[in-house]
Amino acid sequence: MLKRFFYRLVKGGIILALVGSIPFAGWVWWLNGQVVSRFEGQKWQVPSEVYSAPIILRRGAPWKKQDLEGLLEETGYRFGRNSQKVGWAARSQTKVSAHLRSYVDHLGFHGSERRIFSFQEGRLQIQALNGDDVAEARIEPQRIGFLYGGNTESRQILTYDDIPKALIDILVAVEDQDFYQHWGISLTGIARAAVVNFTQGARRQGGSTLTQQLVKNMYLSSERTYTRKLTEVVMSVLLEYHYSKQAIITAYMNEVYLAQLGNSALHGFAAASQHFFGRPLNELNIDEFALLVGMVKGPSLYNPERSPKRAKDRRNTVLAVLKSQGRLSAADYNSLIERPIRLADKKKERSVYGDYLDLVAMQLSRDFDETTLATKNLRIYTGVDIRAQRAASVAMQRQVAALEKRDPKLKGLQGAMVVTDRLSGQVRAVVGSSGQHYTGFNRALGAVRPIGSLVKPPLYLSALATGRYTWWSQIEDKQLRFNVAGKIWAPENYDRQTHGVVHLYEAMAKSYNLATVSLAQQIGFDRVGDTLRQLGVKRPFTMHPAVALGAIELSPFEVSRLYQPIASQGNSSELGVVLAVMDQSDQLMKRFDQHNDVPFTDALLAVTLDGMTKTPKIGTARAAQAAFPELNFAAKTGTTNQQKDSWYVGITGDYSTIVWLGDDDNVPLSITGSSGAQKVWIDFTRNVNSISLPNTLPDGAAHYSVLDSKFEIAADRCDEKVTLAFLLGTEPKSRSSCFWPF
């Protein structure tokens, strides 16, 4: 009887175990599907990264040694005794050397290179190590931000080959010594943790492997229950069954949570390296690896920005582990624990690119949906120049603050700025506010205001295009009255004076309103309106006489586009923002090519631009010429009715820049284009080492020295003369020798 009872008991237990294993097996099968689908699919939703243009250092360009050193430091290069290692630089009293990083962009692979820079009379000289002269050197594109689209994670994806071996060794040594031996869970690790916790009388050490930590972060919640722990164990075993140790350690490196940055969670060692040290992961030292690995145990507790002493102690604990395992010598250990923690300068991380990112998002919205931009980790290459962007932001903040200090009534003064490459039309910098931080209202795009006298160069272009006028042509600056819709409009000059008969170049340089309106009347107001549209004004407007003096409302970005054909002398008309978009595999997804269709000849545009160079020499921009006496540049100031808007356009050999200052409430100001916006441009130009406009003109145009009083080509001996640009065929046909008859 007893034997039969025992037999039945065992049989029943087996049957119950078999029946019970069916749901367990089903559960394991379901977990297996979860592990595989997530690990082989898109593991992370990573926002697209936006990159600047590479910084091109050209031989012969104006550079100061301290400026180049500052640029290298800002872009994450470290100075030491030599520049043999990539990402390092060295300096002497007269030279700077750097091992520039390699990079991949839409134009292909650019290898690393060592270059030696010297400075002869303020001009950059570049040499290879063998002494050969080099035409240019490139600093890799810099990441300027992300397109989140609602995503709140900051992450950079690494492959296994991207991960420094020293970092893997340190991570395994500290977090999971049995990583290469266990199959997802470590019984020895659990036992070791149990002993430590028992002897310490509290939970001092966990028994989780790196695989378990990865499973917990990628698949599970942070709740502490036996069910969740059992799930973690099973999924860890399944993960080890399906994937190699290399794949698991790579996923861990990309997944690990290391800090909370406001609304953004910082994941992965690559992103942490850039955030905390401002350099790529493969350029960190052993002590810096140790700091990041130490943060795994408590990202908030050991954050070096918030708790530097605690972070240093934790780093040294990690170094002590390496020493105890024979991975560090006693001498190296003693040296490393004394090193201070040197973090990246957070002032340089201030968001100066928020306004530019608005343009990026606006352009990409036509070709990519928001979800793709927010989750697919695309790399977006733009034309932003990080030097120009910072110089523009600083100039705007500094000069607006100075104006407000000079006149307290200007409190709340706002501004915007658009800087483009003079030839290509690529937007190099955008400032949408006079404040220190990105405000969310981008005035470069959204401040639509009357443009005042900035309308005049296009108007004079209209006159030159007829072939009946040249810059020497004369026009009378006199009182005029117009009947506009039954109302009399009587414009005035800014000085409330009339100036009689003047040359066209004088009328524009000195911004004479009456002479300009008279010219517009002679060539036809509708012709002026057509020219504005042909130059790129897409915003609808009704042409009437006041438009000839700037009663047309445009944003600074639209004004920049209006001037681009003139600034580039026909090389470009549209403005470019995004150059290309690439995926995670370095495959080109889309290239953005500008469509340039300028309905004016290069010669006409060049003659117009040349006429604008008179404004700094004899006109309303003389303060800018005084600031840069050796610089040949074009300019135009603009001031609207009641001085509600202060405008300035400045065009050098490299940049075309639009500056606007005004009040959001559109109230009268105590500044003009000369006393307001021009100051911002001077500040900006002083910090970007601009080059002069070339003196050469394209085919179809030429310079002639002409008598001021008579339309004749002047001999060298003549005194009263002026050099002007002419369309061929419109120049004087006779010459003067300036000899007095005896």
C-alpha positions in Angstrom: 0.0 0.0 0.0 2.8 2.4 0.9 4.7 1.6 -2.2 1.6 2.2 -4.4 0.9 5.5 -2.6 4.5 6.7 -3.2 4.3 5.7 -6.8 1.1 7.6 -7.3 2.6 10.6 -5.6 5.7 10.7 -7.8 3.5 10.1 -10.9 1.2 12.9 -9.9 4.2 15.2 -9.3 5.6 14.5 -12.7 2.2 15.1 -14.3 1.8 18.3 -12.5 5.4 19.4 -13.4 4.7 18.6 -17.0 1.4 20.5 -17.0 3.0 23.4 -15.1 5.9 23.6 -17.6 3.6 24.3 -20.5 2.8 27.9 -19.4 6.4 28.3 -18.3 7.7 27.2 -21.7 5.1 29.5 -23.3 6.3 32.4 -21.2 10.0 31.7 -22.0 9.1 31.5 -25.7 7.4 34.9 -25.5 10.3 36.4 -23.7 12.6 35.0 -26.3 10.7 36.8 -29.0 10.9 40.1 -27.1 14.7 39.7 -26.7 15.3 39.0 -30.3 13.0 41.5 -31.8 14.3 44.4 -29.8 18.0 43.4 -30.1 17.9 42.8 -33.9 15.6 45.7 -34.7 16.1 49.3 -33.9 17.4 49.2 -30.3 17.1 52.9 -29.7 15.2 55.9 -30.9 18.0 58.3 -31.3 17.5 61.9 -32.5 19.2 63.1 -35.7 22.5 64.9 -35.1 23.2 68.3 -36.8 26.7 69.1 -37.8 28.5 72.3 -38.8 30.5 72.8 -41.9 34.2 71.8 -41.5 36.4 74.7 -40.5 38.7 75.4 -43.4 42.0 77.0 -42.5 43.4 78.6 -45.6 47.0 79.6 -46.2 47.3 83.4 -46.4 44.1 84.1 -44.4 44.3 86.6 -41.6 44.8 84.7 -38.3 46.2 85.4 -34.9 48.0 82.6 -33.0 45.8 83.0 -29.9 42.7 82.7 -32.1 43.8 79.4 -33.6 44.7 78.1 -30.2 41.3 79.0 -28.9 39.6 77.4 -31.8 41.5 74.1 -31.3 40.6 74.1 -27.6 37.0 74.8 -28.4 36.8 71.9 -30.8 38.2 69.5 -28.2 41.9 69.4 -29.1 44.2 69.0 -26.1 47.5 70.8 -25.8 50.6 68.8 -24.7 54.2 68.5 -25.5 53.7 67.2 -28.9 50.9 66.5 -31.5 51.7 62.9 -32.4 48.4 61.6 -31.2 45.1 62.4 -33.0 43.2 65.1 -31.2 46.3 66.6 -29.7 48.1 69.9 -30.3 51.3 71.6 -29.3 52.5 75.2 -29.3 55.7 77.2 -29.2 56.2 80.9 -29.0 55.6 81.3 -32.8 53.9 78.1 -34.0 51.1 75.7 -33.4 51.0 72.1 -34.5 48.0 69.8 -34.4 47.1 66.2 -35.4 43.7 66.9 -37.0 41.0 64.3 -36.8 39.6 62.3 -39.6 35.9 62.5 -40.5 33.3 61.3 -42.9 30.7 63.6 -44.5 28.6 63.8 -47.7 31.8 64.5 -49.6 33.5 61.3 -48.5 36.3 60.3 -46.1 38.8 62.9 -44.9 41.9 61.4 -43.3 43.6 62.7 -40.2 46.7 64.9 -40.8 49.4 66.6 -38.9 49.9 70.2 -39.7 52.2 73.0 -38.5 50.8 76.5 -38.4 52.8 79.7 -38.3 51.8 83.4 -38.5 53.7 85.7 -40.8 52.6 89.3 -40.5 49.2 88.2 -39.4 48.8 85.7 -42.2 48.4 82.0 -41.7 51.1 79.7 -43.1 50.4 75.9 -43.2 53.0 73.2 -43.6 53.2 69.4 -43.5 55.8 67.7 -41.3 58.3 67.5 -44.1 58.1 71.2 -44.6 56.0 71.3 -47.7 53.6 74.2 -48.0 49.9 73.2 -47.7 47.0 75.2 -49.2 44.5 74.4 -46.5 43.7 72.3 -43.5 40.3 71.2 -42.1 39.0 70.8 -38.6 36.2 68.3 -38.6 32.5 69.3 -38.5 31.2 69.9 -35.0 27.9 68.6 -33.7 25.8 71.7 -33.0 22.6 70.0 -31.7 19.9 67.4 -32.2 16.5 67.4 -33.8 14.5 65.8 -31.0 11.0 66.0 -32.1 9.8 65.1 -28.6 12.6 62.6 -27.9 14.4 63.2 -24.6 17.4 61.0 -25.0 20.9 62.1 -25.9 23.0 59.2 -27.3 25.7 58.4 -29.9 25.8 54.9 -31.3 29.1 53.0 -31.3 30.1 49.9 -33.1 32.4 47.4 -31.3 35.4 48.6 -33.3 34.7 52.2 -32.1 35.0 51.2 -28.4 38.5 51.6 -26.9 39.8 48.3 -25.5 40.9 50.0 -22.3 37.4 51.1 -21.6 36.0 47.6 -22.0 38.7 46.2 -19.7 38.0 48.8 -17.0 34.2 48.2 -17.2 34.6 44.4 -17.0 37.1 44.7 -14.2 34.8 46.9 -12.1 31.3 45.7 -13.0 31.6 42.1 -14.0 34.9 40.2 -13.7 33.3 37.0 -14.9 31.7 38.5 -18.0 33.6 36.4 -20.5 33.0 33.1 -18.5 29.3 33.3 -17.5 26.2 32.7 -19.6 24.1 35.6 -18.5 24.1 35.2 -14.8 27.1 34.7 -12.5 26.8 32.3 -9.6 30.2 33.4 -8.3 29.2 37.0 -8.6 26.0 36.4 -6.7 27.9 34.5 -4.0 30.5 37.2 -3.7 27.8 39.9 -3.4 26.0 37.9 -0.7 29.2 37.5 1.3 29.9 41.3 1.1 26.4 42.2 2.0 26.3 39.8 4.9 29.6 40.9 6.3 28.7 44.6 5.9 25.3 44.1 7.4 23.6 46.0 4.5 23.2 45.8 0.7 26.7 47.0 -0.4 27.1 45.1 -3.6 24.8 43.7 -6.3 25.3 40.4 -8.1 24.0 41.6 -11.5 26.2 40.9 -14.5 26.6 43.4 -17.3 24.1 41.3 -19.3 21.6 41.6 -16.5 22.1 45.3 -16.3 21.6 45.6 -20.0 18.4 43.6 -19.9 17.1 45.7 -17.0 17.8 48.9 -18.9 16.6 47.8 -22.3 13.6 45.6 -21.5 12.4 46.0 -18.0 11.2 48.6 -15.5 13.0 49.5 -12.3 10.6 47.8 -9.9 12.1 45.4 -7.4 10.0 42.2 -7.3 10.9 38.6 -7.5 8.9 38.3 -10.7 10.9 41.0 -12.4 14.2 39.5 -11.1 13.2 36.1 -12.5 12.3 37.7 -15.8 15.7 39.5 -15.8 17.5 36.2 -15.2 15.7 34.3 -18.0 16.1 37.1 -20.5 19.8 37.4 -19.7 20.3 33.7 -20.4 18.4 34.1 -23.7 20.4 37.1 -24.7 23.7 35.2 -24.1 22.3 32.2 -26.0 21.5 34.3 -29.1 24.3 36.9 -29.2 28.1 37.2 -28.8 29.9 38.8 -25.9 31.0 41.5 -28.4 27.4 42.3 -29.4 26.3 42.5 -25.7 29.2 44.7 -24.6 28.5 47.0 -27.5 24.9 47.3 -26.7 25.8 48.0 -23.1 28.2 50.8 -24.1 25.4 52.5 -26.0 22.6 51.9 -23.5 24.0 52.6 -20.1 22.4 55.7 -18.4 25.0 58.2 -17.1 23.3 61.5 -16.4 20.2 63.6 -16.5 20.6 66.9 -18.4 17.5 68.9 -17.8 14.8 67.1 -19.8 17.3 65.0 -21.7 18.7 61.6 -20.4 22.3 61.0 -21.3 22.9 57.4 -22.4 26.1 55.7 -23.6 29.8 56.3 -23.0 30.2 58.2 -26.3 27.7 60.8 -25.5 29.0 61.1 -22.0 32.5 61.6 -23.3 31.4 64.5 -25.5 29.3 66.1 -22.8 31.8 65.8 -19.9 35.1 66.2 -21.7 34.2 67.7 -25.1 36.2 65.0 -26.9 35.6 61.7 -28.8 35.7 58.6 -26.6 38.8 57.2 -28.2 40.8 60.3 -27.1 40.2 59.9 -23.3 42.9 58.9 -20.8 42.7 56.0 -18.3 41.6 58.3 -15.5 38.8 59.7 -17.6 37.6 56.2 -18.5 37.7 55.3 -14.8 35.5 58.4 -14.0 32.8 57.3 -16.6 32.9 53.7 -15.4 32.6 54.8 -11.8 29.4 56.8 -12.7 27.7 53.6 -13.7 27.1 52.7 -10.0 25.3 56.0 -9.4 24.9 58.5 -12.2 23.4 61.2 -10.0 25.6 60.4 -7.0 28.9 60.5 -8.9 28.1 63.3 -11.5 31.4 65.3 -11.6 29.5 68.5 -12.5 27.4 68.3 -9.4 29.6 66.4 -6.9 33.2 66.8 -8.1 34.8 65.5 -4.8 32.5 62.5 -4.7 33.1 61.8 -8.4 36.9 62.0 -7.9 36.8 59.6 -4.9 34.7 57.1 -7.0 37.2 57.4 -9.9 40.0 56.7 -7.6 38.2 53.7 -6.2 38.0 52.3 -9.8 41.7 53.0 -10.3 42.3 51.1 -7.0 40.4 48.1 -8.4 42.6 48.2 -11.5 45.8 48.3 -9.4 44.6 45.4 -7.2 44.0 43.3 -10.4 47.5 44.1 -11.7 46.1 46.3 -14.6 47.9 49.4 -13.2 51.3 49.8 -11.7 51.7 51.4 -8.4 53.5 54.4 -10.0 50.8 54.9 -12.6 48.1 54.6 -9.9 49.8 57.1 -7.6 50.1 59.5 -10.6 46.5 59.1 -11.8 44.8 59.6 -8.5 46.4 63.0 -8.1 45.0 64.2 -11.4 42.3 66.8 -11.1 39.0 66.2 -13.1 39.1 68.5 -16.1 35.7 68.9 -17.6 34.7 70.7 -20.8 33.9 74.4 -20.5 30.1 74.5 -20.1 30.0 78.1 -21.1 30.9 76.9 -24.6 28.0 74.6 -24.6 25.5 77.5 -24.3 23.0 77.1 -27.0 24.1 79.6 -29.7 22.7 77.3 -32.4 19.0 77.2 -31.5 18.1 79.8 -34.1 20.1 78.0 -36.7 18.4 74.7 -35.9 15.1 76.4 -36.6 16.2 76.8 -40.2 17.4 73.2 -40.3 14.1 71.9 -39.1 12.2 74.2 -41.5 14.1 72.9 -44.5 14.1 69.2 -43.6 10.3 69.3 -42.9 9.7 69.3 -46.6 11.5 66.0 -47.1 11.5 64.1 -43.8 8.7 63.4 -41.3 9.1 64.3 -37.7 9.3 60.7 -36.5 12.2 59.9 -38.8 14.2 63.0 -37.7 13.5 62.3 -34.0 14.4 58.6 -33.9 16.6 57.4 -36.8 19.9 58.9 -35.8 20.5 60.6 -39.1 23.5 62.9 -39.5 22.6 66.3 -41.0 25.4 68.4 -42.4 24.9 72.1 -42.6 26.7 75.2 -43.7 27.0 76.8 -40.3 30.4 78.3 -39.5 31.0 77.9 -35.7 33.4 80.8 -35.6 30.9 83.1 -37.4 28.0 81.9 -35.3 29.7 82.6 -32.0 31.1 85.9 -33.2 27.6 86.9 -34.3 26.0 85.9 -31.0 28.6 87.7 -28.9 28.5 90.8 -31.1 24.7 91.1 -30.8 24.7 90.6 -27.0 27.6 92.9 -26.4 26.5 95.8 -28.5 22.8 95.7 -27.5 23.9 95.7 -23.8 26.2 98.7 -24.6 23.3 100.6 -26.3 21.0 99.9 -23.4 23.6 101.1 -21.0 24.1 104.3 -23.0 20.3 105.0 -23.2 18.1 103.3 -20.6 15.1 104.0 -22.9 16.4 101.2 -25.2 15.9 98.6 -22.5 14.4 95.6 -24.1 16.1 96.2 -27.5 16.0 93.2 -29.7 17.9 92.1 -32.7 18.5 89.6 -35.4 21.4 88.7 -37.7 21.9 86.5 -40.8 25.4 85.8 -42.1 25.9 84.0 -45.5 28.8 82.9 -47.5 29.2 85.7 -50.0 29.8 83.4 -53.0 27.9 80.2 -52.2 24.9 81.6 -50.3 25.3 79.0 -47.5 24.0 80.4 -44.3 26.9 80.6 -41.9 25.2 82.1 -38.8 21.8 83.0 -37.6 21.0 85.1 -34.5 17.3 85.5 -33.6 17.6 87.4 -30.3 19.7 89.8 -28.4 19.5 87.6 -25.3 22.1 85.2 -24.1 20.1 82.1 -24.6 17.8 80.7 -27.3 14.4 82.3 -26.7 12.1 80.2 -29.0 11.1 83.3 -31.0 13.5 83.5 -34.0 13.4 87.2 -35.1 15.7 86.4 -38.1 12.7 84.5 -39.5 9.7 86.1 -37.7 10.5 89.8 -37.3 8.9 91.1 -40.5 9.6 94.9 -40.5 10.0 97.7 -43.0 13.5 97.6 -44.5 14.1 101.3 -45.0 17.0 102.4 -47.0 18.1 98.8 -47.6 15.8 98.9 -50.6 18.0 101.5 -52.3 20.8 99.3 -53.8 18.2 97.1 -55.7 16.6 100.3 -56.8 19.8 101.7 -58.2 20.4 98.3 -59.8 17.1 98.9 -61.7 18.4 102.2 -63.0 21.8 100.8 -64.1 20.0 97.9 -65.8 18.3 100.3 -68.2 21.7 101.3 -69.7 20.6 105.0 -69.4 22.3 105.5 -66.1 25.7 105.0 -64.6 27.1 105.7 -61.1 28.3 109.0 -62.4 24.9 110.0 -63.7 23.4 113.1 -62.0 20.0 113.5 -60.4 18.5 116.4 -58.5 17.8 115.9 -54.8 14.7 118.2 -54.4 11.3 118.3 -52.7 8.7 116.0 -54.3 5.0 115.4 -53.7 3.0 112.4 -54.7 -0.8 111.8 -54.7 -1.2 108.3 -53.3 -4.8 107.1 -53.1 -6.1 110.6 -52.6 -3.5 111.5 -50.0 -0.4 113.7 -50.5 2.9 112.0 -49.7 5.9 114.3 -49.4 9.1 112.4 -48.5 12.0 114.1 -46.8 15.7 113.5 -46.3 16.9 112.4 -42.9 18.6 115.7 -42.3 15.5 117.6 -43.6 17.7 119.3 -46.2 17.9 119.1 -50.0 21.3 118.7 -51.7 20.8 119.9 -55.3 22.3 118.0 -58.2 24.2 114.9 -57.1 25.8 111.8 -58.7 24.0 108.5 -58.3 26.9 107.0 -56.2 26.6 110.0 -53.8 22.9 109.7 -53.5 23.1 106.1 -52.5 26.2 106.3 -50.3 24.7 109.3 -48.4 21.2 107.7 -48.5 19.4 110.7 -50.0 15.7 109.9 -50.0 14.6 112.6 -52.4 17.2 111.8 -55.1 16.3 108.1 -54.8 12.6 108.7 -55.2 13.2 111.0 -58.1 15.3 108.2 -59.8 12.5 105.7 -59.1 10.0 108.0 -60.7 12.1 108.4 -63.8 12.7 104.6 -64.4 9.2 103.7 -63.2 8.0 102.5 -59.8 6.7 99.2 -61.3 10.2 98.5 -62.6 11.6 98.8 -59.1 9.0 96.3 -57.9 9.9 93.9 -60.6 13.5 94.1 -59.7 12.8 93.3 -56.0 10.9 90.2 -57.1 13.6 89.1 -59.5 16.2 89.4 -56.7 14.2 87.0 -54.6 11.4 88.8 -52.7 8.6 86.2 -52.6 6.4 87.9 -50.0 3.5 89.7 -51.8 3.6 93.5 -51.7 1.8 96.3 -53.6 4.1 98.7 -55.4 3.7 102.4 -54.6 6.1 105.4 -54.3 6.9 104.8 -50.6 8.3 101.3 -51.4 11.1 103.1 -53.1 12.2 104.3 -49.6 11.7 100.9 -47.9 8.0 100.7 -47.1 8.1 97.0 -47.8 8.2 94.6 -44.9 10.6 91.7 -44.9 12.3 89.5 -42.3 16.1 89.7 -41.9 16.3 86.3 -43.6 14.3 87.6 -46.6 16.6 90.7 -46.8 19.6 88.4 -46.8 18.1 86.4 -49.7 17.4 89.7 -51.5 21.0 90.8 -51.3 22.6 87.4 -52.1 22.7 87.8 -55.9 24.3 91.3 -55.5 26.8 90.1 -52.9 27.8 87.0 -54.9 27.9 88.9 -58.2 25.6 86.3 -59.7 27.2 83.2 -58.2 24.2 82.4 -56.0 20.7 83.6 -55.4 19.1 81.1 -53.0 20.3 80.7 -49.4 21.5 77.2 -48.4 21.1 75.7 -44.9 21.3 71.9 -45.1 24.0 70.4 -47.4 23.2 66.7 -47.0 21.6 64.0 -44.8 23.3 60.7 -44.2 22.2 57.6 -42.3 24.0 55.6 -39.6 25.9 53.6 -42.2 27.4 56.7 -43.8 25.1 56.3 -46.8 23.9 59.5 -48.5 20.1 59.9 -48.1 19.7 63.3 -49.7 21.9 66.1 -51.0 20.5 69.6 -51.1 21.7 71.6 -54.1 20.8 75.2 -54.5 19.0 76.4 -57.6 20.5 79.7 -58.7 18.5 81.6 -61.3 19.5 85.3 -61.3 17.9 87.3 -64.2 20.7 89.9 -64.2 24.1 89.7 -65.7 27.1 89.1 -63.4 28.5 92.4 -64.7 25.4 94.4 -63.6 25.4 92.8 -60.2 29.1 93.4 -59.8 28.8 97.1 -60.8 26.0 97.5 -58.2 28.1 95.9 -55.5 31.0 98.1 -56.4 28.8 101.2 -56.0 28.0 100.0 -52.5 31.7 100.3 -51.5 31.2 104.1 -51.6 28.9 104.0 -48.6 31.8 103.2 -46.1 34.1 105.7 -47.9 31.9 108.8 -48.2 28.5 107.9 -46.8 26.6 106.7 -43.8 28.9 103.7 -43.0 32.1 105.8 -42.5 32.4 104.5 -38.9 32.8 101.0 -40.2 35.5 102.1 -42.7 37.3 103.9 -39.8 37.2 100.6 -37.8 38.8 98.7 -40.8 40.8 101.2 -42.8 42.5 98.5 -44.9 39.3 96.5 -45.6 37.5 96.9 -49.0 33.8 96.2 -48.3 30.3 97.2 -49.4 27.7 98.4 -47.0 24.3 100.1 -46.6 22.6 101.5 -43.6 18.8 101.6 -43.1 16.5 103.5 -40.7 12.7 103.4 -40.9 10.2 106.1 -40.1 10.4 107.4 -36.5 13.6 105.3 -36.1 11.6 102.2 -35.3 14.1 99.9 -37.1 17.9 100.0 -37.4 19.3 98.0 -40.3 22.7 97.3 -41.7 24.1 95.2 -44.6 27.8 94.6 -44.8 29.5 92.6 -47.5 33.2 91.5 -47.3 35.1 89.1 -49.4 33.8 86.2 -47.4 30.5 87.2 -45.7 27.3 89.0 -46.5 25.7 90.1 -43.3 22.3 91.5 -42.4 21.7 93.1 -39.0 18.4 94.3 -37.6 17.7 96.0 -34.3 14.3 97.1 -33.0 11.7 96.7 -30.3 9.2 93.9 -30.3 6.5 96.5 -29.6 7.5 98.5 -32.6 8.2 101.8 -30.7 10.5 104.6 -31.8 14.1 104.3 -30.9 17.0 106.7 -30.3 19.3 104.8 -32.8 19.7 104.8 -36.6 21.2 102.2 -38.9 24.6 103.9 -38.4 24.4 104.3 -34.6 22.8 100.9 -33.9 23.0 98.0 -36.3 26.4 99.1 -37.7 28.0 98.7 -34.3 26.9 95.1 -34.2 28.5 94.5 -37.7 31.7 96.1 -36.7 32.0 94.0 -33.6 31.2 90.8 -35.6 33.7 91.6 -38.4 36.5 92.4 -35.9 36.2 88.8 -34.6 36.0 86.8 -37.8 39.1 88.3 -39.6 37.2 89.1 -42.8 38.9 89.6 -46.1 38.5 92.4 -48.6 36.2 92.3 -51.6 38.3 91.6 -54.8 38.9 94.7 -57.0 38.4 92.7 -60.1 35.2 92.8 -62.1 33.7 90.1 -64.4 33.5 90.3 -68.1 31.2 93.1 -69.2 32.3 95.6 -66.6 35.4 97.7 -65.8 36.7 100.4 -63.5 37.3 103.9 -64.9 38.6 107.0 -63.2 36.1 109.8 -64.2 36.2 113.5 -63.7 33.8 114.6 -60.9 32.6 117.6 -62.9 32.6 116.2 -66.4 31.7 112.8 -67.9 35.3 112.1 -69.2 37.9 109.6 -68.3 40.5 111.3 -66.1 44.2 111.1 -66.5 46.4 110.1 -63.6 47.4 113.8 -63.1 43.8 114.9 -62.6 42.7 115.8 -59.1 38.9 116.0 -59.0 38.1 112.5 -60.0 36.5 109.3 -58.8 37.0 105.7 -59.7 33.7 104.0 -60.6 32.5 100.7 -62.0 30.8 100.8 -65.4 29.0 98.3 -67.6 31.0 98.2 -70.8 29.4 100.5 -73.3 28.2 103.0 -70.7 31.6 104.4 -69.8 32.8 107.8 -70.9 33.9 108.0 -74.5 36.2 111.0 -74.2 39.3 111.6 -72.1 40.7 114.5 -70.2 44.4 115.2 -69.8 43.8 117.9 -67.2 46.4 120.3 -68.9 45.7 124.0 -68.7 46.2 125.7 -72.0 48.8 128.5 -72.0 
